[in-house]
Amino acid sequence: MSFSTKAQQSSDVSLIIGEKNIFLEDPFVVTVVLKFLGESPNPEYKFPELPNFSKRGVSKSIARSFVSGQPVATCTITQNYAAKKEGVFKIPAFRVNVNGTDLKQEAFVIKVNKPVTIDKKGINNTEAAKATDSQEDFTDFIEGNRPELANLNTKEDAFLSLSSSKSNPYVGEGFTVTLAFYVADNNTADIQFDHNEVQIPAITKKIKPENCWEESFGITEAQGVKVRINGKSYTQYKFYQATFYPLNNKSIVFPAVSLRLLKTIPDKNNGKKYSFVTFQTKPFTIKAKELPPHPLKNEVSVGLFTWREVLNRNKVSTGKSVEYSLQIMGDGYNVKLPEIKNDSIFDFFPPEVDAINTPQNNKIISTKSFTFQIIPKRAGNFALDKYFQWVYFNTKTEKYDTLKSVLKIQVSGQSIQTTDTPLAQTSVYDGLEQTDSSEEASNFKKLLKDEANILIVIMLIGIVYILIPNRKNKSR
């Protein structure tokens, strides 16, 4: 199968030799990778004949991106060779000609193993299993263990797949969606990608759900990767991959999407004619389930996490700063520590926070780091688990879990007090023995005197009020 499009002027060319320990039914692969800058004609290439092998189909793909505003493309041309028999074969030095330039390859040895059968119990040949360690096994892909992938479009020995790593995650639990095109190595059809720079963005816009948080893998180049599906070798071209986190328990519907490719067909006059072939995925639904009841149900992160912490020193004097660093890493998102408040033992300064999201093994791994400055105010040995603990929902145990500090600080020196230090009294009786009872008695006498004076003033005002009307009557 051959992929082609308008290529661009090459700025870099490299030759890659594939796996040298293969099965009889698997191809030996020789790949040329060209990086282009600016528009140019389609690259010309010629691969050599190899002893004990026969040529079987060429695949070609191109991925475009922009670097500093300049269009850059990577073109991958792969020649497949089929072994004629099993055994160990020496391949002499050869050259691959690309755009008039020879790429040289030194001699090497290829080992071709016996054919193996793969059933639902796995590979039945130990040596064969070793030979496929470097290839991803998609056996479940075909066997129906993942329902959304069971109905595959395999015409032209190729298919388009839209798949999910999970079908029933918890609310807040990440699931990874992948859009990829697969081409069998025994495919000899001449098919090329058709305006992927337009089709792929339109497809990804259509499949992104509204009620999810998205973390994209940032795929910019659809490079071919060898995979095995039910014992058969394919080249995978991954177009889009992202991890989604459901924000509620509403169903998440992924519609069917289509990718159009251009097929070249020889005509009766030794010419060529072109037609379009369309590959389509099957729609599927992700059903998110609610988390169990918990006071922090709507706030916790969901996934599997690890807790790493360190103190720059374990012994410190009061008033001196100690640095505490904490790192929470896992496959969830929305990692937040509860507010840490000052008390009579420690003052805590707001932390420096750093967050990194990294794609790893078809997951987005989130790493969030916190760096605190702590000032002790009282002597003693103090455990930090009272201050640093974090609740999350563990998707492995399906229970809420708490990660907490295991570190302690040994503090020496005299106690100090800051404006944030709370009063030590916690009872209404605290400090009673320090109260001056004589002061309380004198205050009581003063209170009675003040009340008497107020009463006299009120009586005088009343007398004046009574006498004034009498004077008015006499004047009449």
Secondary structure, 3 states (H helix, E strand, C coil): CECCCCCEEEEEEEEEECCCEEECCCEEEEEEEEEEEEECCCCCEECCCCCCEEEEEEEEEEEEEEECCEEEEEEEEEEEEEECCCEEEEECCEEEEECCEEEEECCEEEEEECCCCEECCEECCHHHHHHCCCCEECHHHHHCCCHHHCCCCCHHHEEEEEEECCCCCECCCCEEEEEEEEEECCCCCEEEECCHHHHHHHHHHHHCCCCEEEEECCCCCCCEEEEEECCEEEEEEEEEEEEEEECCCCCEEECCCEEEEEEEEECCCCCEEEEEEEEECCCEEECCECCCCCCCCCCCEEECEEEEEEECCCEEECCCCEEEEEEEEECCCCCCCCCCCCCCCEEECCCEEEEEEEEECCEEEEEEEEEEEEEECCCEEEEHHHCCEEEEEECCCCEEEEEECCCEEEEECCCCCCCCCCCCCCCCCCCHHHCCHHHHHHHHHHHHHHHHHHHHHHHHHHHHHHHHHHHHHHHC
